[in-house]
Amino acid sequence: MIGRKERKILKELDKDSRQSLTQIGKKTRINKETVNYIIKKLEKDGTIKGYFSLINYFKLGFNIFKLLIRYGNVGIKEEKEISKWILKNPEVIWAGETDGKWDLIITIRGQSLEKIYDMLNEFNTKFSKHIQERQLLIAHEVEWLNEKYLYTNEKENYTDPSRQGEEIIEINDKDKKIIEIIEQNARIPTVQIASKLKLTAEAISRRIKNLVKKGIISRFKLRLNHEKLNKIYNHIFISLKDFSKMEQIVSYYENSKNCVFIMKYHGNYDLHLEMITNSQKEFKEITRELREKFGNIISDHQNISIIKEHKLA
């Protein structure tokens, strides 16, 4: 369990993980040295897994896909081979080992549809004999919410939406490199980025501010180990029978204390929600409420527990 000071610091890092120790200290009323000590401790014990940037991929001309996989004849050796393929593939930005109907969920990002299809063909060629079922979903809207269990004030609920069809913004190679670096580690010091790219720290700072202003970077966020916080991480994939009522569900879960992420799709599923709960019992109560409130809209839903994350952007 984390204490009051830890919670305050984690909340500030979730709001903006590029804040300085001094800025966090002022907002939490905790001295800078203690802030630094607590952050280092939480990093060392694995509570903080890292820091990442929310990138609006649609504005950069990317397509986003989810590949859902149900294993057939798969042993430990085959799982390791699949994991190795995931880790080496630059188009894969997230992958999770799961429990439920699906055994593996992969998020894929790519500008060239041809390249994505080539990648999927490679996957199918290598592993199709081990796959019982697969589904490919095309994302058309992504919405990040905050880690609500760190917040006590509902007015602090943040939402960072991005949608397919937004104006595509061309950026130069230097900005692409900055995004590549800061996407992996949102807390990396500006001087380190400057050293890597042979630019001044001031130039890097200006470029980051410009990427934020253009909406290409929407937030610098915290990546937490939910298990360390005694939390359970679950997904709900939803198929709708009344597509026109989707916003009723979205609006409701935007304000839910458990929902931290929403994605909309073209495919066999229309929507997925990501939930952080204190127990599986609480998660079951959420899914029961989903059926009761929206049973006339939903045709099917699948509950998925995230057991292990293989790749994080």
C-alpha positions in Angstrom: 0.0 0.0 0.0 1.1 3.5 -0.7 0.9 6.4 1.8 -0.6 9.9 1.5 2.7 11.5 0.3 3.3 8.7 -2.3 -0.3 9.2 -3.6 0.2 12.9 -4.0 3.4 12.5 -5.9 2.0 9.8 -8.2 -0.9 12.0 -9.0 1.3 14.8 -10.0 3.4 12.5 -12.2 0.2 11.2 -13.8 -0.9 14.7 -14.6 2.5 15.7 -16.0 5.5 13.4 -15.6 7.9 16.1 -17.0 7.4 18.3 -14.0 10.6 19.1 -12.0 11.1 17.9 -8.5 10.7 21.5 -7.4 7.3 21.9 -9.2 6.0 18.6 -7.7 7.2 19.7 -4.3 5.4 23.0 -4.5 2.1 21.3 -5.6 2.3 18.6 -3.0 3.8 20.7 -0.2 6.6 18.1 0.2 10.2 19.2 0.1 12.2 18.5 -3.0 14.6 16.0 -1.4 11.7 13.9 0.0 10.0 14.0 -3.5 13.2 12.7 -5.1 13.6 10.0 -2.4 10.0 8.8 -2.8 10.2 8.7 -6.6 13.5 6.8 -6.6 12.0 4.3 -4.0 8.9 3.7 -6.1 11.0 3.2 -9.2 13.3 0.8 -7.5 10.5 -1.3 -6.0 8.7 -1.5 -9.4 5.6 0.5 -8.4 6.6 3.0 -11.1 7.3 1.1 -14.3 8.2 4.2 -16.3 7.0 7.4 -17.9 5.5 7.8 -21.4 4.1 10.4 -23.7 0.6 10.3 -25.1 1.1 10.7 -28.8 -1.7 11.6 -31.2 -0.7 9.0 -33.9 -3.7 10.0 -36.1 -2.2 13.5 -36.5 1.0 11.9 -37.7 -0.9 9.8 -40.3 -0.7 6.5 -38.5 -3.3 3.8 -38.4 -3.9 1.9 -35.1 -5.0 -1.8 -34.9 -5.7 -4.3 -32.2 -5.0 -7.9 -33.0 -6.8 -10.4 -30.6 -5.4 -13.9 -30.5 -6.7 -17.1 -29.1 -4.1 -19.8 -28.9 -4.6 -23.4 -30.0 -1.7 -25.7 -29.9 0.8 -23.5 -27.9 3.4 -24.6 -25.4 6.0 -22.6 -23.5 8.5 -22.8 -26.4 5.9 -21.4 -28.9 4.9 -18.6 -26.4 8.5 -17.5 -26.1 8.8 -17.4 -29.9 5.7 -15.3 -30.2 7.0 -13.0 -27.4 10.4 -12.6 -29.2 8.6 -11.7 -32.5 6.6 -9.1 -30.6 9.6 -7.5 -28.9 11.6 -7.1 -32.2 8.7 -5.7 -34.2 8.8 -1.9 -34.3 5.1 -1.7 -35.4 4.0 -3.4 -32.2 3.6 -0.7 -29.5 1.9 -2.8 -26.8 1.2 -6.4 -26.1 -0.5 -8.1 -23.2 -0.8 -11.7 -22.1 -4.4 -12.1 -21.0 -6.9 -14.4 -19.4 -10.4 -14.8 -20.9 -11.6 -15.6 -24.4 -8.4 -14.1 -25.8 -4.9 -15.1 -24.8 -2.9 -12.3 -26.3 -3.7 -8.7 -27.3 -1.4 -6.7 -29.6 -1.6 -3.0 -30.4 -0.1 -2.2 -33.8 0.8 1.2 -35.2 1.7 2.0 -38.8 1.6 4.7 -41.5 1.7 2.3 -44.4 -1.2 -0.2 -44.6 0.9 -2.3 -47.0 3.6 -2.6 -44.3 1.1 -3.5 -41.7 -0.4 -6.2 -43.9 3.1 -7.5 -44.6 3.7 -7.7 -40.9 0.4 -9.5 -40.3 1.2 -12.0 -43.1 4.6 -12.7 -41.5 2.9 -13.3 -38.1 0.3 -15.6 -39.8 3.0 -17.5 -41.7 5.1 -18.1 -38.6 2.4 -18.8 -36.0 -1.0 -19.7 -37.7 -0.7 -23.4 -36.8 -0.6 -22.3 -33.1 -3.6 -19.9 -33.4 -7.2 -21.1 -32.9 -8.8 -17.7 -33.6 -7.8 -14.2 -34.4 -9.5 -10.9 -34.9 -8.2 -7.6 -36.3 -9.8 -4.4 -35.1 -9.2 -0.9 -36.7 -9.2 1.9 -34.2 -10.9 5.1 -35.1 -10.9 6.9 -31.7 -8.7 6.7 -28.6 -9.3 8.3 -25.3 -6.9 8.3 -22.3 -8.3 9.1 -18.9 -6.3 9.6 -15.7 -5.5 7.0 -13.0 -8.6 8.0 -11.1 -7.8 6.1 -7.9 -5.0 8.6 -7.3 -7.4 11.5 -7.4 -9.9 12.6 -4.8 -11.5 15.5 -6.8 -13.8 14.5 -9.8 -13.0 18.0 -11.3 -9.5 16.7 -11.9 -10.6 14.1 -14.3 -8.6 14.5 -17.5 -9.4 13.2 -20.9 -7.0 13.1 -23.9 -9.0 12.1 -27.0 -7.6 11.5 -30.6 -9.6 10.6 -33.7 -9.0 9.1 -37.1 -9.6 11.8 -39.7 -7.9 14.6 -37.9 -5.7 16.9 -40.0 -2.3 15.2 -40.6 0.6 17.4 -39.5 4.0 17.0 -41.2 7.0 17.1 -38.9 10.7 17.0 -39.6 13.2 14.3 -38.7 14.4 16.1 -35.6 10.9 16.2 -34.2 10.3 12.6 -35.1 13.5 11.7 -33.2 12.3 13.7 -30.2 8.9 11.9 -30.2 10.7 8.5 -30.5 12.8 9.3 -27.4 10.2 11.0 -25.3 7.5 8.4 -26.1 9.7 5.8 -24.4 10.7 8.0 -21.4 8.7 11.1 -20.8 10.9 12.1 -17.9 14.2 12.1 -19.7 16.0 15.4 -19.1 16.0 17.9 -22.0 19.8 18.0 -21.9 20.0 14.3 -22.5 17.8 14.6 -25.6 19.9 17.5 -26.8 23.0 15.5 -26.4 21.5 12.6 -28.4 20.3 14.9 -31.3 23.2 17.4 -31.2 20.9 20.3 -30.5 20.8 22.8 -27.6 18.6 22.2 -24.6 16.7 25.4 -25.5 16.0 24.1 -29.0 14.7 20.8 -27.6 12.5 22.6 -25.1 11.0 24.8 -27.9 10.4 21.8 -30.1 8.6 19.8 -27.3 6.5 22.9 -26.5 5.6 23.2 -30.2 4.6 19.5 -30.4 2.4 19.9 -27.4 0.9 23.1 -28.9 0.0 21.3 -32.1 -1.6 18.5 -30.2 0.8 15.9 -31.4 1.9 15.3 -27.8 -1.2 15.5 -25.5 0.3 14.6 -22.1 3.3 13.2 -20.3 2.1 10.3 -18.2 3.0 7.8 -15.6 3.1 4.0 -16.2 2.2 2.1 -13.0 2.5 -1.5 -11.8 -1.1 -2.0 -10.8 -0.3 -5.3 -9.0 2.1 -3.4 -6.7 -0.7 -1.1 -5.8 -3.0 -4.1 -5.1 -5.1 -3.2 -8.2 -6.4 -5.4 -11.0 -6.2 -4.4 -14.6 -9.0 -5.6 -16.9 -10.4 -4.9 -20.4 -14.0 -5.2 -21.6 -14.5 -5.6 -25.3 -18.0 -4.7 -26.4 -20.1 -5.4 -29.5 -23.1 -3.1 -30.0 -26.5 -3.9 -31.5 -27.4 -0.2 -31.5 -24.4 1.7 -32.8 -26.1 5.0 -32.5 -26.2 4.7 -28.7 -22.4 4.2 -28.3 -21.9 7.7 -26.8 -24.2 6.8 -24.0 -21.8 4.1 -22.9 -18.7 6.3 -23.5 -20.1 9.2 -21.6 -21.0 7.0 -18.6 -17.6 5.4 -18.4 -15.7 8.6 -18.9 -17.1 9.5 -15.5 -16.6 6.1 -13.9 -14.1 6.0 -11.1 -12.6 2.8 -12.5 -12.3 3.5 -16.2 -8.8 4.7 -17.4 -9.0 4.2 -21.2 -11.5 3.9 -24.0 -11.0 2.9 -27.6 -13.5 2.7 -30.5 -13.2 0.3 -33.4 -14.3 -0.9 -36.8 -14.6 -4.7 -36.5 -16.3 -7.4 -34.6 -16.0 -5.3 -31.4 -17.0 -1.7 -31.5 -15.5 -0.5 -28.2 -13.2 -1.5 -25.4 -12.9 -0.1 -21.9 -9.9 -0.5 -19.6 -10.7 -0.8 -15.9 -8.6 -0.6 -12.7 -10.3 -2.3 -9.7 -9.5 -3.4 -6.2 -10.6 -7.0 -6.8 -12.2 -9.3 -9.3 -15.4 -9.1 -7.3 -15.5 -5.4 -8.0 -14.8 -6.0 -11.7 -17.7 -8.5 -11.8 -20.0 -5.9 -10.3 -18.9 -3.4 -13.0 -19.7 -5.9 -15.8 -23.1 -6.8 -14.1 -23.9 -3.0 -14.1 -22.9 -2.8 -17.7 -25.4 -5.5 -18.6 -28.1 -3.9 -16.5 -27.7 -0.4 -17.8 -26.8 -1.1 -21.4 -28.2 -4.5 -22.1 -30.5 -3.1 -24.8 -27.6 -1.6 -26.6 -25.0 -4.3 -26.2 -25.0 -7.6 -28.2 -21.9 -9.1 -26.6 -19.0 -8.3 -24.3 -15.9 -10.2 -23.3 -14.0 -9.6 -20.0 -10.3 -9.9 -20.3 -7.8 -9.8 -17.4 -4.3 -8.5 -18.2 -1.8 -11.0 -16.7 1.5 -9.6 -18.1 2.5 -6.8 -20.4 5.1 -7.9 -22.9 5.8 -4.6 -24.6 5.2 -1.0 -23.7 5.6 1.4 -26.7 
